């Protein structure tokens, strides 16, 4: 899992958000059984939110909305890194 820090918003306030993101892997379902495995799902955890220089505790609704947006951001960062490699 890799950690990212991005500038975004929470509600109507500017925020700096740090999150850990693992982009998952598709499973392998054909070939010898010993080489097969199930999908590994994406995993994301928001680890820190800072607003106006202070750590901020999100409400459940804010955290859910922020987590959904960070999945998009996480995938964009992963894809950008692949393009630069």
N, C-alpha and C positions, 0 to 999 in steps of 0.2 A: 504494500500500500504506500502511495506517495502522498506527501503533504503539499498543499497549494495554499497561497494567500492571494486574495483578489479584492479589489475595490468594488463594492456593489451598494445595495441599499436594503434596509429593513424598514418596512412601512414606507414612510416618506423621508427617512433619515439616511444620510450617507453612512456607510459602514465598511470596515475592513473585516473580511471573513477568512478564517483559516479552516480548511477541511482536509480530511484524508480521503483518497479516492482509489479504489481498485476497479479497473475496467472489466473484470470478469473474463471468462474464456468460453467459447462454444464447446460443447461436448463432442466426443467422437463415438459414433454408434455403429460403425461398420469395421470389419476386419477382425483379427483375432480377439477373443474376449479379454485377454490380458492387456490389450492396448486400448480398450474402450473405457470411457468415463463419461459421467454426466456433466451438463453445463455447470460452470461456476458463475453464479450471479454477480452483477455489479455490487459494490459495497461502498457506501459513503457515510462519513460521520463528520458533522460540523463540530469542530473542536474549540473554536474561539470566535467571538463576535466583539468587535470594538467600535464604539460610537463616541465621538467627541473625546477620544483619548482614554475612555474608560471601558473596561470589560462590561459587556451587556448580557443579561440573561433573557433570552427570547421566551415569549409565551409559546405554548404548544402550537398554536396556529401559525405564528411567525416562523417557528422552526420547521414546520412541515412545508410551508411555502418556500422558505429559503433552501431547504434540502432538495426540493424538486428543481429549483433553478440551478443549484450547484451540480446536479447530475449533468445537465446540459453543458455547463461551464467545464466540468471535469472532462467530458468527452471531447470538447473543443480543444482543451489543453493537450490531451493525449494525442489527438489527430494532428495538431500543430507540431508537436515534438516529432512525430513520425515523418512529416513532410520535411522537416529541417535535417533529419538524419541522413 
